[in-house]
């Protein structure tokens, strides 16, 4: 349909060449094949690993995968819904929080500093 519109005489001066597909697809099967081969989404998947305390939650509040020791999920999949902007900054925040949680659980205990008594 887009090709048919671009082929109208009023639009011919704006059209330089076809990018992809280079030839018109007229049959449903060839259109379906083309879509399966080349279509992709610009959206970032979110919400596939629910965080929470209920039985449907995949990760707990510290991003630990339920039932698998030593594994955390640190990406947009723990976000409940797609935000209106880019997911990059929120995922960085999730990663920073996860790093803090991991360090809290794996850091060796700190030694108390000796107070020097100088008089």
ChimeraX attribute file (.defattr): number of C-alpha atoms within 10 A of each C-alpha:
attribute: neighborCount
match mode: 1-to-1
recipient: residues
	/A:1	9
	/A:2	6
	/A:3	11
	/A:4	8
	/A:5	11
	/A:6	14
	/A:7	13
	/A:8	10
	/A:9	8
	/A:10	9
	/A:11	10
	/A:12	11
	/A:13	10
	/A:14	8
	/A:15	9
	/A:16	7
	/A:17	7
	/A:18	10
	/A:19	7
	/A:20	9
	/A:21	10
	/A:22	8
	/A:23	9
	/A:24	13
	/A:25	14
	/A:26	9
	/A:27	8
	/A:28	9
	/A:29	10
	/A:30	12
	/A:31	14
	/A:32	11
	/A:33	10
	/A:34	14
	/A:35	11
	/A:36	10
	/A:37	9
	/A:38	9
	/A:39	8
	/A:40	8
	/A:41	6
	/A:42	6
	/A:43	9
	/A:44	12
	/A:45	15
	/A:46	17
	/A:47	13
	/A:48	14
	/A:49	19
	/A:50	18
	/A:51	23
	/A:52	15
	/A:53	12
	/A:54	10
	/A:55	7
	/A:56	10
	/A:57	16
	/A:58	20
	/A:59	23
	/A:60	17
	/A:61	10
	/A:62	16
	/A:63	23
	/A:64	20
	/A:65	18
	/A:66	16
	/A:67	9
	/A:68	9
	/A:69	8
	/A:70	9
	/A:71	12
	/A:72	17
	/A:73	19
	/A:74	20
	/A:75	20
	/A:76	22
	/A:77	18
	/A:78	23
	/A:79	19
	/A:80	13
	/A:81	12
	/A:82	15
	/A:83	11
	/A:84	6
	/A:85	8
	/A:86	11
	/A:87	17
	/A:88	12
	/A:89	10
	/A:90	15
	/A:91	17
	/A:92	14
	/A:93	13
	/A:94	19
	/A:95	16
	/A:96	13
	/A:97	15
	/A:98	19
	/A:99	13
	/A:100	13
	/A:101	14
	/A:102	16
	/A:103	11
	/A:104	11
	/A:105	10
	/A:106	9
	/A:107	8
	/A:108	8
	/A:109	8
	/A:110	6
	/A:111	6
	/A:112	6
	/A:113	6
	/A:114	6
	/A:115	6
	/A:116	6
	/A:117	5
	/A:118	4
	/A:119	3
